[in-house]
């Protein structure tokens, strides 16, 4: 699956209730860079209840300028949460379904 195929997909809980849309994906680098790039591993998805648009990097603590853009994006993504890969039951063309006991983690870094 291509990353662009995941972004914007509907996210449902195990009962089929819509929780939002995939607005971002989190990756981890597990090793030192190889010849050109490090190998990346998908850690989880960010679910936004209001919009599938990206945070544009404004979830990071040190990005706050221009101020109106930062405030608008934080407001639009309020209620967003991170779901780890282990908590995803099905990811396909019809959307993402989470496991019944999934954990919702804070998706943004503290300000």
LINTA-V280252 format. One record per backbone hydrogen bond with DSSP energy under -1.0 kcal/mol. CO is the residue of the C=O (numbers start at 1). NH is the residue of the N-H. E is the energy in kcal/mol with one decimal. If there is no record, write none. Layout:
CO & NH & E
CO & NH & E
This chain:
2 & 5 & -1.9
3 & 6 & -1.3
3 & 7 & -1.7
6 & 9 & -2.0
9 & 22 & -2.2
10 & 96 & -3.0
11 & 19 & -3.5
11 & 20 & -1.2
12 & 98 & -2.5
13 & 16 & -1.7
17 & 13 & -2.3
20 & 11 & -2.9
21 & 48 & -2.8
22 & 8 & -3.0
24 & 46 & -2.8
26 & 43 & -2.9
26 & 44 & -1.4
28 & 41 & -2.6
37 & 34 & -1.6
39 & 30 & -1.2
41 & 28 & -2.4
43 & 85 & -3.2
44 & 26 & -2.6
45 & 83 & -2.8
46 & 23 & -2.7
46 & 24 & -1.1
47 & 81 & -2.2
48 & 21 & -2.3
55 & 58 & -2.0
57 & 60 & -1.5
59 & 109 & -1.9
60 & 63 & -1.2
66 & 70 & -2.1
67 & 71 & -2.6
68 & 72 & -2.3
69 & 73 & -2.5
70 & 74 & -2.2
71 & 75 & -2.2
72 & 76 & -2.8
73 & 77 & -1.8
75 & 78 & -1.3
77 & 80 & -2.1
81 & 47 & -3.3
82 & 105 & -2.8
83 & 45 & -2.3
84 & 87 & -1.8
85 & 88 & -1.7
87 & 99 & -2.8
90 & 97 & -2.8
92 & 95 & -1.6
95 & 92 & -2.5
96 & 12 & -3.2
97 & 89 & -2.0
97 & 90 & -2.1
99 & 102 & -1.3
105 & 82 & -2.9
